[in-house]
Amino acid sequence: MNRTHMLEKVSRHEKPWDMLIIGGGATGVGIAVDAASRGYDVLLLEQSDFGKGTSSRSTKLVHGGVRYLEQGNISLVMEALKERGLLRQNAPHLVHDLAFIVPNYDWWEAPFYGMGLKVYDMLAGKFGFGQSKLLNRNEILEEIPTLKTDGLRGGVVYYDGQFDDSRLLINLAATAAEYGAKLLNYVQVTALTRDGDGYVTGAVATDLETGHELKLSARVVINATGAFTDNVRRMADQSVQPMISPSQGIHLVFDKSIMPGDSAIMVPHTSDGRVMFAIPWHDHVVVGTTDTPIESASLDPVPFEQEIEFILETAGEYLNNPPSREDVLSVFVGIRPLVKGGAGTTAALSRDHVIHIDNSGLLTICGGKWTTYRHMAEDCVDHAVTLARLDDKPCITRNLRIHGYHENPDLLGDLAVYGSDALEIQEIAHDDKSLAERLHPALPYIGAEVVYAVRQEMARTVDDFLSRRVRALFLNAEASVAMAPAVAKLMAAELKRDDAWVDEQVAEFKQLAAKYAITSALTTKI
């Protein structure tokens, strides 16, 4: 995972790649892992940083999807529950069980939701995370003492999974690299090349750091760009009909005090028809999400005022001390690349994935969800092998340990999400004691993590580190800005950048962080 070495190897590569993957989110990187582990020659290109878009902005759940069960999409739920179990098996340092409380305020809710969640348990089978059960009022308040007590009758507890999405993505990229895949961030595909018959044969791309142009040939090109799917398809054929109907969802992040304890809240029905979650995550609480149709996708989407008010209002219906705008430490926004369908609202569109082959031979995969990334990748590679007339090789990812695998991550303290890589970070901190100090008292991150992220995880900007290698910006916008100058200086030393680069990085990060703040007081500080 050294970008300079990767770029050198790509530049020296003379034969056509077996597969050229465009897009460095969960779908694209998952495909790289699957294809490389089968033994294919793989190149992946990402226009920004890995996970800059949707894949770092999820609700942080590895789950079957109780909502899809209600919609009657049993096959998607069963597939997701199985994949949930495989993810915990293959990346225990990043995926863990989480108890979800469904509070009941009406007499019919306990039997209704209790029965539905028993079906959820049954569908999970041997991949189950724990049996759901009914709880009385006192048991519910033991789990979530800050719940509103007026009218509270009891509730249901069930179990799903939680993860750190961008950390998993980086570990997947490292896994793909270990199997020989080449992955490059900050390389933007600007055109697709075609032969005399109009069949896609490769791509032209620009290294955004140097401006150098790369001309790449491949036996099959895979479009895994999520919300930007149709932009790439138009490179091959301007007349294609759009496949994506983008929708955005926001999450508000609060201090742990609004919901102490280790359990989450799941609200099955909100006024916009979505499920809402309040989830403990990295010693904070994440509340979301909304579902708002948008015209087009961007890499740094911003929340709409009505979305913020909706989440605050809904959270206030369930918590004794309703959170206010002043309590919000950060807000992050993700764009769902939903596949177009006949449904009237984006909330009703399915999360099933779709594989489409255009007349040009461009293979596109879209839709799906984080939890099912591995199955999506297997399906996509199977299609790519047929399309490119490659030799069949079996998929091995079902039992493939993901980079960083560690059976007892709790022993690693604040570095638990690094799994086995924590030892290298500890060595860096041991060799230079100044790197063992926290970058900010409100968050657990240390200087050694910055050095490690540049050396081993292809972090190129302050945003890369503070947003995706660690989760500072997503947890506390103000604290992340305070950390930015120290992070920029450490990165500059590793990347051999000058003081002007440091100043530019800090200024750009402050501008970005302002989008994660919703109060005027916080924005002024940033």
N, C-alpha and C positions, 0 to 999 in steps of 0.2 A: 504493500500500500504506500509506495513512494512514487509521487507523481512524475518526478524527473526521470526515474528509471522506467516507468510505464511508457512515457512519451518516447523515450529512446527506442524501446522495443517496438512500439507501433511504427515509428519512422523507418525502422530497418525491416519491417515485415513486408515481404515481396509477394507472396501468394495471396489469392483471395481468401478472406476470412470465411470460415464455415457459416458463421452467423454474426451479423452486425446489428446490435441492439441500440435503439435510440430511446433514451429515457432512463434516469438513474433513481427512480423511486422503487417502491416495494415490488411492483410487477417486473420492471426491467432487471433489477438486481437479482430477484428471484429466478428469472429466466437464465441469467448469467451463471448462477450457482448450479442450476439443473444441467444446463448444456455443458459447462466446463467439467463438472463432475462425471459426466458421461464420456468425456474425452474429446469433445469438439473444440475447434479453434474459435475462440469467442472474443469479440471486442464490444465494449459498451461505452457509449458517449452520453454525457449529461451536460446540458447547456449552462447550468448553474452548479450548485453544490448538490451532492447526493441528498435526496429527501427535502430539498428546499421547498417543494410544493406540498402536495397533499400528504405525503407519507410521514411528515414530521408533525402533522397537525390533527391527528386523530383524537378520539375520545380516550385513548390509551387502554382499550379493552381488547382482549383476545376472547371472542365470544361466539356462541352459536347464533344469537340474535333472537331474543324473545319476540320482537316485533314481527319477524318473518314467519314465526310460528303462528301468530295471530292471522297473518295474511294467507296462511295455508301453504306456504312454500316449504314443505317438509323436507324436500331433497336438499335445499340450500342449508337448512338448519342442521341436518344430519352430517352433511359434508363439513360444515364449519365446526361442529362439535368434535368431529374426528380430527380435523386439522388443529383445533385448539389443544387437544391431547398430545399430538405429535410435537407441537411447538414447545409445550412444557417439557416434554421428554428430551428434545434436542437443544433447548436453550434455557435450562433451569436458572441460569444467572440473570435472565431477563424476564422470564414469564413465571408468574406465581398465582396461586389461588386467591380469590377475594370474595368475601361474604357480601351479598346484596340484600338489603332490607326493603321490602315493599310494604310501607305502612298502610293500614286499613282504617278508614274513617266512616265507611258505610257497612251495613250488616252483610251485604252480598259479596264484598270484595274478598274476604278471606277464603271462602269456598271456591269462588270463581278463579282467582289467581293461584290459589293452592293447587287446584286441579290442573291448570295449564302448566304450572311449573313441574308437576309430577310427570307430565308428558315430556317436558324438556329433559328431565332426568333420565327417563326411559330411552329417549332418542340418543342420548350420549352413550348409553351402554357401558362398555368397559373403559371408555374414555372420560367417564364422569369425574367431576371435581368434588363432589359431595352431594348428599341427599338434601333436598329442600324440606322444610317443615314449618308448621304453623307455630307462631309465638304469641304469647299473651302480651298485654299492655306493658307489664313490668319488664318482661324479657326484652321487648323492643327498646324500651328506654335505657336498659342496661347497655345495649349495643350502641344506641345513638341518643345520648342524654339531652341533646339540644333540639330534639324533635318537638314540634308543637303538640301539646298534650290535649288541648280542647277537642273533644270528640274522638280521640284516639282509642280504638278498640283492640288493636293488636296488629298482627301482620304476618308476613311470610318471609323466610330467609331462604335464599338459594345461592348457588356458588358458580362463579364464572372465573375468567382469567384476566390478569392485568399485565401490562408490559410497558417498556419504554420504547416507543416506536423508532425514533431516529438512532438510538443505540443499537437496536436490533438490525436496522438497515446497514449501519457501518460494519457490524460484525458479519452480516451476509456478504457485503462487498469484500471483506477480508477473506471469507471462505471461498468466494469465487476466485480471488487472486491466488489463493493457495493451490487451487486446482488448475491454474494456468491461464485464467481469463485475464484480459487486459481491460482496465476500467479507467476512464479519464473524466474528471469533472472540469467544468469551465471550457468545454469544447462544444461549440454550437454547430449543428448540421444546418447548412445553408441551402443545399440542393441535393436532389437524388439524381444519380446517373442512370441512363437507360440505354439499351442496345437498339439496333435498327428496328426491332419489332415492338419497341416501347416497353420492354420488360426491365424492371429495376435491377441494376447490377452493382449498385454501391451508393456512395455518398461523397459529397464535398463538405468539409467541415473546417471551422476556424478555431484555432487555439486562442481563446479570448485573453490570455495572459501575454502572449507574444505577437498576436496578429498573424501567425504563421498558418498557411492553408494546408490542409491534409486532403489528399485524394485517395479514397479507400474503395476497394472492390470486395464484394461478398457474394456468396452463393445464395444467401437469403437475407433480406433486411426486415427487421422486426420493429414495428412502431409500438412502443410501450410508454407513450408520453402522457397518459392520463387525460387531464383537462385540456391538453394541447394536441390531442389526437388528430383533430380535423386539420390543424395547421400543417402537420407532416403529410397527411393524405393528399392535401392540395399541391404539395411539391411534386407528386407523381401525376396528379390529374386535377386540374382546376375545377372540373365540372362535378366532382363527387358531392353527394348529398351529406350533410352533417350527420354524424352518429351520436354526438355528445350533447346532452342537455345539462349544463353545469348548474350546480346549486351550492350555496355556501352555508357552513355551519360555524357558529362561534362558541367559544368556551371562556368563561370567566374564572380567574384563579384567585383564591382567598387564602388568608392565613389559616392554619390548622385549627385555630380556636373556635371557628364557627361550627365545626363538626369534629370534635376530638374522637379518638377511637380508631379502630382499624376496619370498620365496616362502611360500605357505600349505601347510598339510597338510590332506588330505582322508582321513578314515577311512571306508571304504564301509559297514562294518557294525559296529554297537555292540550291546551286550547288550539295548537296548530297541528295536532294529530301525531306528534312525535313522542317517543319515549324520552324522558329527561333523567340524567344521572348526576349525582353529587358524589365524587369519588376521592378518597385519600390518595395522594400521589406525591412522592418525594417530599413528605412532611408538609404538604400544602393540601388544599381541597380544590378540585376542578369541577365546575358545574357547567353542563351543556347537554344538548346542543340544539341549535335552531336549524331550520331548513328553508332557505330563501332562494328562489330562482334568480339567476343573474344572466346578463347578456353574454359576457365573455370572461375568460379566466385571466388571472394575473399571478405573478410569483409572490407578491406581497399584498394580498387582499386586506381590506379594512372592514370593520364591523359597521352595520347600519344601526342607527340609534334605536329603532324599534326592536332589534334583536337584543340589545343590551337591556332595555326595559323589560322585555319578555322574560329573560332569564332571572333578573332580579325579582320580578313580580312572582314568578312561579316558585323560586326558592323561598320567598317570603311566606308562601302559603304552607310550607312544611317545617320551617325552622322557627324556634321560639323568638330569636332575635334576628329579624329579617336583615340580610346584608344590604348595604347601601353602595353607591358608586364610590364613596371614599374608601370602602373596604377592599376594592378590587386592586390587586397587585399587578395583574397583567390580563390582557385579553388576546387570545390568538384565534385566527380564522383559517379554516380549511375549505378547500373547494372539492366537492364530490363530482367526479367525472361520470355522471349517470348516463346510461345508454338510452337513447330516445325510444319512446314507446307510446302507446295510446293513452296512458294514464293522464288524468287531468292535473295532477300535482307531482312535484318532484319527490315528495315524501312517500308517494305510492309507487314509485318506480322500483323495480327489483334491483338487487345488488348482484345478480348472477353475472358472470363474465361472458363476454362475447369474443369470438375469434372470427375475423373477417379477412378475406383475401381479395384485394382489388384486382381489376383487370390487368394492372401493371405488374402483378405478382408481389406487391407490398403486403406483408402480413401484419395485421393490426390486432392487438388484444386490448380490450377496454372493459370497464365495469369491474365487478368483483369487490372484494374488501380485503383489508390487511390480513385477517385471520386465514383466508383461503389462498394466500399468495403462492404457497408451495404447490397446491393442486393446480392452480392457474398456470404456473410455470411448466409443470409436467405436461399439461394439455397443449400448451403453446409449442414447446420443444418437439413434441410428437408431430404436430402439424408442420413445423419448420423442417424437420428431417424429411418428411414426405415431399414437401414442396421443393426442397433443394436437392433431392435425390441423394441424400447422405446415407451412409451405412447405419442400419438400426443398432442402437446401443441402449441397454436397459437403464431406466431411471433409478437412482440410488438414494434420493433425498429423503425418503420416508424415515430412514434411520440414520441420517447423516448428522453428526454432531456439528453444531454451528460454532464458528470461531469464538473463543472465550469460554467455552463450556466449563462449568464448575458446579459440582454437586452441592456444595455448601457455601453459597455466596455470602450468607450472613456473617461468616467468619471474617469477611473482608471489610466490614464497616462501611464507611462512606464510599468506598471504591467497589462496592458489591456489583454494580452494573457492568464493570469491566471483566468480571469473571477472572479467568486465569491471567489476563493481561495486567491485573492489579499489581502483580509482583514487579513488573517492569517499571510501573509508575512509582512504586515504593522505593525501588533502587534509585531512580532519578532524584527523588526527594531526599534519600539518604546521602547521596553524593553532594547535593547542594541544599543545605538546610533552609535557605531562604525560599526554596521551591516547595517546602513542606507547609508553609504558612497559608492560611485562607486568603483568598482574593477579596472576600467581603464577609463581614461577620454574620450576615443574614443567610448565607448559603455555604454549603460544605466544600466548595471547589478550591483546589490548590494549584499553585503555579506548575507543579510537575505534570499536571494533566494537560496544560497548554503545550508544554514541550513534547509530550507524548503524542498529542493530537496532530502536531505538525510533522513529526518524524514518522509516525506509523499509521495515521488515519487521514492523510491528505487534506487536512484543514488548511485553507489558503487565506481566509479573511477572519476578522474578529467576529463577524456574523456566523461563520461556519462553526467557530468554537463555542460562542456563548449561546447560540440557538440550538445546535444539533449535536456537537460532540459532548457538551454538557447542556443543561436545560435552563440556564440562568434567565434568559430573556422571557421564556415561557412561564417562569415561576414568579419573577419579580423584576419588572421593567426598570424601576429606579435603581435597584442594586446592580443590575447588569450594566447600566451606563457608568456607574461608579467604578466597576471593574475594568471597563474597556481600555483605559490608558495603559494599565499594567499588562493586560493581555496583549495589546498591540506591540508593546516593547519586547515582550518575550517572543512573540511570533516573528517580529522583525529580526531579532538576533538569529533565529533558526533559519529564516528564509533569506537572510542577507539583504534586508531592505533598509532604506535610510529613514531619517527623521521625518522627511516629507510624507513618506508612506504611512508612518505612524499617525501623523496628524490627519491625513486623509481618511484613514480607517476609522479613527475615533469620531470624526465628523459624520461620516456615512452611517456609522452605527447609531449615533444619537438621533439622526434623522429617521432611521428605521425604528428605533425603540419608541419613538413618539406615537407610532401606529399601534403600539401595544398598551398604551396608557389611555384611560377614558376620562380622567378628571383633569380639569384645567390646572389644578395645583400640581399634579404629578407631571403633566406636560411641561409646565413652566420649569420645574426642576430639571427635566431632561433637556 
